[in-house]
Amino acid sequence: MSEVRQNIIDDLSSLTTESWRTFRIMAEMVEGFDALNKLGADCVSIFGSARAEPGDRAYQDAEKIASGLVRAGFGIITGGGPGIMEAANKGASEAGGASVGLHIHLPHEQGCNPYVTTRCNFKYFFVRKLMFVKYAMAYVVMPGGMGTIDELSEAFVLAQTGRTRPFPIILYDSAYWNGLLAWLRNTMAGNDFIREDELDRLITVCDTPDEVIRYLARIIIV
């Protein structure tokens, strides 16, 4: 077979693969919608580091926040993994509420934590992000790494540009987030790349579980 012919066949094969991928994406969306439409509860998405340990303050506070929000009438959505996600699912499930895990398949990634009662599996990050935003009344962003920053940025931009309804974005633990907030205000807003009033309007900082629970229970009618 000539090299030219082989290249044509390879190109056609690639196009076919890309076309069929749209059906896999659609299937993930349909499965996610079907599972989450049945929840029957307004939910709060909780994000944070997968590396947090049960003895860490952030882990313990995430568990308390989730438990308190369930008692206030909310369900809880996490990424379904370990660390902060596990803590939030644990708090939700032990309080008898909806405990959702949106699990992503990654190389070397740990499995879904045992406290998830409603599980959705995803291959595509953007489909998973859609579910976080669509079914959340608010975001609680605990201390975390780049994945946490990614979810925070996504939610902020969607609300900032009016592509989704405005919803509360809570940064938990001011000591952890103050450096980022200072940079956003002094450098980003200082260069007119963002308006400072957008930060004030879209982001709230809380330092205790009770503060988070009271704030969300006050501004969201469940």
C-alpha positions in Angstrom: 0.0 0.0 0.0 1.4 3.4 -1.0 2.3 5.9 1.7 -0.2 8.4 0.3 -3.1 5.9 0.4 -2.2 4.9 3.9 -2.3 8.5 5.0 -5.7 9.0 3.4 -7.0 5.9 5.3 -5.5 7.1 8.5 -7.1 10.5 8.1 -10.5 9.0 7.4 -10.2 6.7 10.4 -9.4 9.7 12.6 -12.5 11.6 11.3 -14.7 8.6 12.0 -13.3 8.2 15.5 -13.9 11.9 16.2 -17.5 11.7 14.9 -18.3 8.7 17.1 -16.8 10.5 20.0 -19.7 12.9 19.9 -22.1 10.0 20.8 -19.9 9.0 23.8 -20.1 12.6 25.0 -23.9 12.7 24.5 -24.2 9.4 26.4 -22.3 10.9 29.4 -24.6 13.9 29.3 -27.8 11.8 29.2 -26.7 9.5 32.0 -25.7 12.5 34.1 -29.0 14.3 33.5 -31.0 11.1 34.2 -29.2 10.4 37.5 -29.2 14.0 38.9 -32.7 14.9 37.8 -33.9 12.3 40.3 -32.2 13.8 43.3 -35.2 15.9 44.4 -33.0 18.3 46.4 -31.2 21.5 45.7 -27.5 20.8 45.9 -24.3 22.6 46.9 -21.1 21.6 45.1 -18.1 21.3 47.4 -14.5 21.3 46.1 -11.1 20.9 47.6 -7.9 18.9 47.7 -7.9 15.2 47.2 -4.9 15.0 49.4 -6.5 16.2 52.6 -6.4 13.6 55.5 -9.1 12.8 58.0 -7.1 14.5 60.8 -6.8 17.8 58.8 -8.9 20.8 59.8 -10.0 21.3 56.2 -11.3 17.6 56.0 -13.1 18.0 59.3 -14.7 21.3 58.4 -15.8 20.0 55.0 -17.6 17.1 56.8 -19.3 19.6 59.2 -20.3 21.9 56.3 -21.9 19.1 54.3 -23.7 17.7 57.4 -25.0 21.1 58.3 -26.1 21.8 54.8 -28.0 18.5 54.6 -29.8 19.4 57.8 -30.7 22.8 56.2 -32.3 20.9 53.3 -29.5 20.8 50.7 -27.9 17.8 48.9 -24.1 17.7 48.4 -22.2 17.2 45.1 -18.5 16.5 45.0 -16.0 15.0 42.6 -16.4 11.7 44.4 -12.7 11.2 45.2 -10.7 11.2 48.4 -9.7 14.1 50.7 -12.1 17.0 50.9 -14.5 15.2 48.5 -14.7 12.2 50.8 -15.2 14.4 53.8 -18.1 16.2 52.2 -19.8 13.0 51.0 -19.3 11.5 54.4 -20.9 14.4 56.1 -23.8 14.3 53.7 -24.5 10.6 53.8 -24.2 10.3 57.5 -26.7 13.1 57.9 -29.1 11.2 55.6 -29.0 13.5 52.6 -28.1 13.3 48.9 -24.4 12.5 48.6 -23.4 12.8 44.9 -20.0 11.8 43.4 -19.2 13.0 39.9 -16.3 10.6 39.4 -13.7 11.2 36.6 -11.6 8.5 35.1 -8.0 9.5 35.3 -4.7 7.5 35.0 -3.5 6.5 38.5 -6.6 8.2 40.1 -8.0 6.7 43.2 -11.5 5.3 43.1 -14.7 6.7 44.2 -15.0 7.2 48.0 -17.4 4.9 49.9 -19.8 7.7 51.1 -21.2 8.4 47.7 -24.9 7.3 47.3 -25.5 8.7 43.8 -22.5 8.1 41.5 -22.0 9.4 37.9 -18.9 8.3 36.0 -17.2 10.7 33.5 -14.4 10.5 30.9 -14.7 14.1 29.8 -14.0 17.0 32.2 -16.2 19.4 30.4 -19.3 17.2 30.8 -18.5 16.7 34.5 -18.2 20.5 34.9 -21.6 21.0 33.2 -23.1 18.7 35.9 -21.4 20.6 38.7 -22.8 23.9 37.5 -26.3 22.8 36.3 -27.2 21.1 39.6 -25.6 23.4 42.1 -27.2 26.3 43.9 -23.9 27.3 45.3 -20.1 26.4 45.3 -18.1 25.9 48.5 -14.4 26.0 47.5 -12.2 24.5 50.2 -8.4 24.7 50.2 -7.1 22.7 47.3 -4.8 22.6 44.3 -5.0 23.3 40.6 -8.1 21.2 40.1 -9.9 23.3 42.7 -8.7 26.5 41.1 -9.9 25.2 37.8 -13.5 24.7 39.1 -13.4 28.0 40.9 -12.3 29.8 37.7 -14.9 28.1 35.6 -17.8 29.0 37.9 -16.6 32.6 38.2 -16.3 33.2 34.5 -19.7 31.7 33.8 -21.3 33.9 36.4 -19.2 37.0 35.4 -20.2 36.7 31.7 -23.8 35.9 32.4 -23.6 32.4 30.8 -25.2 30.9 33.9 -27.4 32.2 36.7 -25.5 34.0 39.4 -24.9 31.7 42.4 -22.9 32.1 45.6 -19.2 31.1 45.4 -17.8 30.7 48.9 -14.0 30.5 49.5 -13.4 28.7 52.7 -10.5 29.6 55.0 -9.4 33.2 54.5 -5.9 32.4 55.5 -5.6 30.1 52.6 -7.2 32.3 50.0 -6.1 35.8 51.0 -3.0 35.7 48.9 -4.9 34.8 45.7 -7.6 37.5 46.5 -4.9 40.1 47.1 -3.4 39.3 43.7 -6.7 39.4 42.0 -7.4 42.9 43.5 -4.0 44.4 43.3 -2.7 42.9 40.1 -5.5 41.8 37.9 -8.0 44.5 38.9 -5.1 46.9 39.2 -4.5 46.4 35.5 -8.1 46.7 34.6 -8.4 43.0 33.5 -11.2 42.5 36.0 -13.5 44.8 37.9 -13.0 44.7 41.7 -16.8 45.0 42.2 -17.1 41.6 40.3 -15.0 40.0 43.0 -17.2 41.6 45.7 -20.4 40.5 44.0 -19.5 37.0 43.1 -17.2 35.7 45.9 -17.8 35.4 49.7 -15.1 34.3 52.2 -16.1 32.2 55.2 -14.0 30.8 58.1 -16.2 28.5 60.0 -18.7 25.8 59.0 -21.5 27.6 60.8 -20.8 30.7 58.8 -21.1 28.8 55.5 -24.3 27.1 56.6 -26.0 30.3 57.9 -25.0 32.3 54.8 -26.4 29.8 52.3 -29.5 29.1 54.4 -30.2 32.8 54.5 -29.7 33.7 50.8 -31.1 30.5 49.2 -34.7 29.4 49.7 -34.7 25.6 49.7 
